[in-house]
Amino acid sequence: MTIKWVKSDPLVMNGEPFCYGSRLTVRQLLQLRESGYGLTEILKDHPELRVVGIAAAYKYAADDRRRYSEFIQPDGSLAGPGFTEEEARGLPEYLRIPGVVVRPARGVG
């Protein structure tokens, strides 16, 4: 079985895309990230989430730039810290997106 990490249902959360297994919307997750929450803090406050699910939500937001434009930086990255390289190590390659899921390396750009 393949899990769809971000779901959208008009009868759940007023149709706002949300993270699988939780009542946390992608927008709420982006607000936490923008406020400086890293992966550890998010998982501590929302233990029902999974690392891969959070990464998938970040990718989902980056793929729907119109809906989440207030979280997109001029360079195309998402606002907030994202995952460290170590935190992203176990993610599938398609989710290891610099600036979206993974923090950009210091001194680059």
C-alpha positions as CSV (number, residue, x, y, z in Angstrom):
1,M,0.0,0.0,0.0
2,T,1.3,3.4,-0.9
3,I,0.4,6.2,1.5
4,K,-0.7,9.6,0.1
5,W,1.0,11.8,2.6
6,V,-1.0,14.9,1.7
7,K,-4.8,14.5,1.4
8,S,-7.6,16.9,0.4
9,D,-11.2,16.1,1.1
10,P,-14.0,18.7,0.9
11,L,-15.5,17.2,4.0
12,V,-12.3,17.5,6.1
13,M,-10.7,20.7,7.2
14,N,-12.9,22.6,4.7
15,G,-11.1,21.1,1.9
16,E,-7.7,22.5,2.9
17,P,-4.9,19.9,2.1
18,F,-3.8,18.2,5.3
19,C,-1.1,15.8,6.5
20,Y,-2.0,12.1,6.5
21,G,-2.9,10.8,10.0
22,S,-3.4,14.2,11.5
23,R,-5.6,17.3,11.6
24,L,-2.7,19.5,10.7
25,T,-3.0,21.3,7.3
26,V,-0.1,22.0,5.0
27,R,-0.7,25.7,5.6
28,Q,-0.4,25.2,9.4
29,L,2.8,23.2,8.9
30,L,4.3,25.9,6.8
31,Q,3.3,28.5,9.4
32,L,5.2,26.5,12.0
33,R,8.2,26.3,9.8
34,E,8.1,30.0,9.0
35,S,8.0,30.7,12.7
36,G,11.3,28.8,13.1
37,Y,10.1,25.3,14.1
38,G,12.5,22.6,12.9
39,L,11.7,19.0,12.4
40,T,12.4,18.0,16.0
41,E,10.0,20.6,17.4
42,I,7.3,19.8,14.9
43,L,7.5,16.1,15.7
44,K,7.5,16.8,19.4
45,D,4.3,18.8,19.2
46,H,2.7,16.5,16.6
47,P,3.9,12.9,17.2
48,E,1.2,11.6,14.8
49,L,3.3,13.0,11.9
50,R,6.0,11.1,10.1
51,V,9.3,12.6,8.7
52,V,8.5,11.6,5.2
53,G,5.0,13.0,5.5
54,I,6.4,16.4,6.6
55,A,8.8,16.4,3.7
56,A,6.0,15.4,1.3
57,A,3.9,18.4,2.6
58,Y,6.8,20.8,1.9
59,K,7.1,19.4,-1.6
60,Y,3.3,19.7,-2.1
61,A,3.5,23.4,-1.1
62,A,6.4,24.0,-3.4
63,D,4.5,22.4,-6.3
64,D,1.4,24.6,-5.6
65,R,3.2,28.0,-5.5
66,R,0.0,29.9,-6.1
67,R,-1.8,28.5,-3.1
68,Y,1.2,28.9,-0.8
69,S,2.8,32.0,-2.3
70,E,3.2,33.7,1.1
71,F,5.6,31.0,2.1
72,I,7.8,31.1,-1.0
73,Q,10.9,33.2,-0.9
74,P,12.2,35.2,-3.9
75,D,14.8,32.4,-4.5
76,G,12.1,29.8,-4.7
77,S,12.8,28.2,-1.3
78,L,10.2,27.9,1.5
79,A,10.4,30.2,4.5
80,G,11.8,28.7,7.6
81,P,14.5,26.2,8.6
82,G,13.5,23.0,6.8
83,F,15.4,19.7,7.4
84,T,19.1,19.5,8.2
85,E,21.2,17.2,5.9
86,E,21.3,14.6,8.6
87,E,17.5,14.7,9.1
88,A,16.9,14.3,5.4
89,R,19.4,11.4,5.0
90,G,16.6,8.7,5.2
91,L,14.2,10.4,2.8
92,P,13.6,9.2,-0.7
93,E,15.7,11.1,-3.3
94,Y,12.7,12.8,-4.8
95,L,12.0,14.6,-1.5
96,R,15.5,15.8,-0.8
97,I,14.9,19.2,-2.5
98,P,17.4,21.9,-1.4
99,G,15.6,25.0,-0.1
100,V,12.2,23.2,-0.1
101,V,12.7,20.2,2.2
102,V,16.5,20.4,3.0
103,R,18.1,23.6,4.3
104,P,20.5,25.1,1.7
105,A,24.2,24.5,2.6
106,R,25.7,27.6,4.3
107,G,27.8,29.8,2.0
108,V,26.0,28.5,-1.1
109,G,24.1,31.0,-3.3
